[in-house]
């Protein structure tokens, strides 16, 4: 199921505001990610191969898990209109097929003069952090995002 879209403008953000997404990792997700990216490392696709690794079973691509952060940024916090500037990623533990990943994004800092938001990003499985990092995004102001208001020379809702 896709997350419902929510649009937040720079004026709507405040330090401490957060959003969480939960996703159960399916084998089809991992296979689909491999098909899209071309990353066919057998640790992700072959149970036989993965059984001989320190993980003992197939694991999801790290960047698939990181992509769940993008889902939050692009759909909920800040949502449509936000533009990625940068992202740091620290891979702490593997994500296995069937794991439930909880992705939390929280506003850590606002830079009004540049309309930037720095967000802490954490992915956890059963309370254990599997990935963390920070994102920097550019967030539109309400007046920039409402074309009718711009054409009319006014502010949205005015």
C-alpha positions, 0 to 999 in steps of 0.5 A: 500500500502506498502512503497517502500524500501530504503536502507540507510547505516550509512554513508548516515545518518545525523542529521535532516534527516527524513522520513514520512509515512501516513496510514489510519487506517482501521477496518480490520487493527485493527481486523488483529492486534487482530488476530495476537497478541491475544489482543481481548480487546473489546475497539478495536473490539466492537463498542457496548462496545467502545461506553460506554468508554470515547473514545465513539468509537473503537480505534486502539491498541496502539502497532499497531500505534507503529508498523507503526514506525517499518515500517518506520525504516525497509523500509525507514529510515534507511531501510533494514538491520537496527536492533532495539536496543530499543524504548520508547513510550508515548501514548498521544491520541487515534487513531480511525478507519478511522483516518489518522496517519502520522508517522515521524522519524528523526535522532536525534543523530549518534554514529559512534563508535557503528554505532547507530542512535537515532531517534525521532518518532512521530505519529500524527492525524490531527496535534495532536501528538498521540504517540511519543518516541525515537528509537535506531537502529544499522545501517550497513556500506556499506561494511558490507552490500555488501557481494560481496565487502567483498568477493572481499576484497574491498569496495562497488562500488570500 
